[in-house]
């Protein structure tokens, strides 16, 4: 059996990105990747410093469902890059790399025990024996140095750069996870959401034939984004922006959380299982037109501070079940991912606005024709195979998403009960 990596599409078939903030970083070459990897690591270290200011050097957080300690998450970022680059002797094969390649020893002999989520008990990340902040920061710098040294000699091909691009986007995704974690824990990180434009009327888009998915020549892509194929889409009317707080308040005041007929049966069971009689989105303390003279306002916990959310801002921290119930109440439907993508590409000049929140779309996550699994995500939280038929597709981005990840073609996913992320939605006419 040959040990040579397979042929690969040469880098440069299309124009390379011009900056580390460009969504075209999927096709970035060595020089730009090096700068972007440094930028991502600096961002991680910056977020860690904010957590340290909020929690103290020990950075202790109470164990709770859906939460991992920020220091563990930071260590995992460095471990992931080392696992798939520094220790992976078959990294040059790119997406054709075996799921279990031949690996070298780790920089730290305990790295796998500490930061490999597939190894050990699920509560291992809460162990008092795990490295502290200082040791974790040192590990982050060591793994970055190793990654950059290997990158200097990597082949300037999609295969040769696959795992370096992966490490970059993985760190960006984890960076947003750290921001979500701060919101979940109510930590004052002094992170501000940018102002939101005024609302616009829904947009009517003509019937079209659209190509979903990215071709293999696109550089790096997540497995669920590949397998380009064409679909016919009839004419549709879509919201120009995600559903706003003003719109969501009306649903709440009309008894939306008490009307079983508005909810999917699984959604109603999810609602019934929530504590304290949930009557609004997560992190909302008060919502409604007639409650205590609020005049339609929303009082929301945002990074540990109670703020009054502007009515024209996108409603956020919504589960898919809540989005679906609102759409039923409004006599509309959640937009499909192809409708969302078409509008994002073709209707921006007409007022289609996105990147306020990640947006739920109508269907469940399914493989597209020609789907090809990747070597790195199997069994992990980013593995689409395990989520097929269960998770819902998310499109768009939030204020916490790094600019290079803000692509109209990015295809995220989460289970329908997820509401910790910066999740919203928009609708279409029936």
ABEGO torsion letter per residue (X at the ends): XBABBBBBBBBGABBBBABAABAAAAABBAAAAAAAAAAAAAAAAAAAAAAAAAAEAAGBBBBBBGBBBAAAAAAAAAAAAAAAAAABAAAAAEAABBABBBBBBBABAAAAAAABAABEBAAAAABAABBBAAAAAAAAAAAAAAAAAAAAABBBBAAAAAAAAAAAAAAAAAAAAAAAAAAAAGBBAGBBBBBBBBBBBBBBBBBBBBBBEBBAAAEBBBAAABGBBBBBBBBBBBBABBBBAAAAAAAAAAGAAABAAABBAAAAAAAAABBGGBABBBGBABBEAABGGAGGBBBBBBGGBBBBBBAABBBBGBBAAAAAAAAAAAGBBBBBAAAAAAAAAAAAAAGBBBGABBBBBABBBBBBBGBBBBAAABGBAABAAAABGABBBBBEBBAABBAAABBAABBBBBBAABAABBBBBBBBBX
